[in-house]
Amino acid sequence: MSKKNKNRILAIVLVLLILILLVEIMIWIQGVRKNQKEHEEPGSTEVSSTVEETSSEPGTEEESSEISTTEEVYYPAPSYSFQTEELVVEVPGILEEYTVAWVSDLHMVTDHEVSDDILAEDLDAVRARYDFFQTADGVHGEDLLSQVIDFLNYGEFDGIIFGGDMLDYCSASNLALLEAEFARLDKNVPVLYIRADHDYGFWYGGDGFTEADAENMHRELADGDDLSGKYLDFGEFVILGINRSTKDMFPAQYSILDEMFARAESEGKPVIVATHVPYASKIDDSNEVTLYDRSMEIRNKIYYWGGGNYVPNNVTTNFLDKIYREDTNVVQVLAGHLHAGWDGKLTEQVRQHIFEPAYLGSIGIIRFVPKGEGD
């Protein structure tokens, strides 16, 4: 064989070897790619690596799970058009502005038939109460309450005060609806619920239903109806709630409030007092409309502490002196009960505002602002 033919054969063999090598390389590359696809999670290799490294750190897996499951709560706007009663309170020493809602005197009735809580002989009276407590456009308390809760959630308030007489009387049905609606309140917003006589009232249940039963039923609500918890502390000031203000204060209750006042004073915090029953003005003649005239116009009697059926005993008088004294750290008193609005001075240092009743579709909005920044 000539040297020329030998070189040609070697060239062919070399080309074949190169082709075989190229084929094997291609097969190997395809195998590697297939193996990567089988083991990779969706997304880039870099992202997958980062997730694996992060999830291996202590506590990260739990935190990642919480983040992925957290959803923003959506609160719908109320469909009922409430009247809003706005009040601006200038508070000395505070730096921030706070907005608090006030709801009182809803007088909700949900009982429509004879039950364990409603005697047959009282049914007509209960139905009459139901018909009386409604808005001008015919919405009763049992239907209005859900709209009240929607309003409070939608409004993004810093706090909420229920100022008493949310119920017209205490019954299993009334409390069940109240508890169910209260459970819908935004858990991030602090709530102060001061009870009054109607919240505890057990008038239609006969001898089998007592005041103690009513109090026990209220203790099962979210706030536990604990006297030591009747306050809202915003850090810069405090709102103190006066429970069951339709009766004279008993010594144990005064002791709790006395301690709260002393603590606020020691911390340099101004005090707002939230009560159901208003207090008499010591300078009523200087008010544009006297509290006495307003009370006689609406109730035809004195409907506040300081006269009529509301003559304070020694314990209640000692409490009221904390508000009336010249060096008081009380700035404002908030009240209901009258079923009509009023605003005026109790003393030269302290103002009082009485809110319209919720059963008429009214909700109070209080803006606490730094001194000198009122509208």
Stockholm file with secondary structure:
# STOCKHOLM 1.0

chainA/1-375         MSKKNKNRILAIVLVLLILILLVEIMIWIQGVRKNQKEHEEPGSTEVSSTVEETSSEPGTEEESSEISTTEEVYYPAPSYSFQTEELVVEVPGILEEYTVAWVSDLHMVTDHEVSDDILAEDLDAVRARYDFFQTADGVHGEDLLSQVIDFLNYGEFDGIIFGGDMLDYCSASNLALLEAEFARLDKNVPVLYIRADHDYGFWYGGDGFTEADAENMHRELADGDDLSGKYLDFGEFVILGINRSTKDMFPAQYSILDEMFARAESEGKPVIVATHVPYASKIDDSNEVTLYDRSMEIRNKIYYWGGGNYVPNNVTTNFLDKIYREDTNVVQVLAGHLHAGWDGKLTEQVRQHIFEPAYLGSIGIIRFVPKGEGD
#=GR chainA/1-375 SS CCHHHHHHHHHHHHHHHHHHHHHHHHHHHHHHHHHHHHHCCSSCHHHHHHHHHHHTSTTHHHHHHHHHHCCCCCCCCCSSCCEEEEEEEEETTCCSCEEEEEECCCCBCCCCSCCSSSCGGGHHHHHHHHHHSBCTTSCBHHHHHHHHHHHHHHTTCSEEEECSCSBSSCCHHHHHHHHHHHTTSCTTSCEEECCCHHHHCCTTSGGGSCHHHHHHHHHTSTTTTCGGGCEEECSSCEEEEETTTTSCCCHHHHHHHHHHHHHHHHTTCCEEEEESSCBCCTTGGGSSSCHHHHHHHHHSSCCSBTBTTBCCCHHHHHHHHHHHSTTCCEEEEEECSSSSCEEEESSSSCEEEECCCGGGTEEEEEEEEETTCCC
#=GC SS_cons         CCHHHHHHHHHHHHHHHHHHHHHHHHHHHHHHHHHHHHHCCSSCHHHHHHHHHHHTSTTHHHHHHHHHHCCCCCCCCCSSCCEEEEEEEEETTCCSCEEEEEECCCCBCCCCSCCSSSCGGGHHHHHHHHHHSBCTTSCBHHHHHHHHHHHHHHTTCSEEEECSCSBSSCCHHHHHHHHHHHTTSCTTSCEEECCCHHHHCCTTSGGGSCHHHHHHHHHTSTTTTCGGGCEEECSSCEEEEETTTTSCCCHHHHHHHHHHHHHHHHTTCCEEEEESSCBCCTTGGGSSSCHHHHHHHHHSSCCSBTBTTBCCCHHHHHHHHHHHSTTCCEEEEEECSSSSCEEEESSSSCEEEECCCGGGTEEEEEEEEETTCCC
//
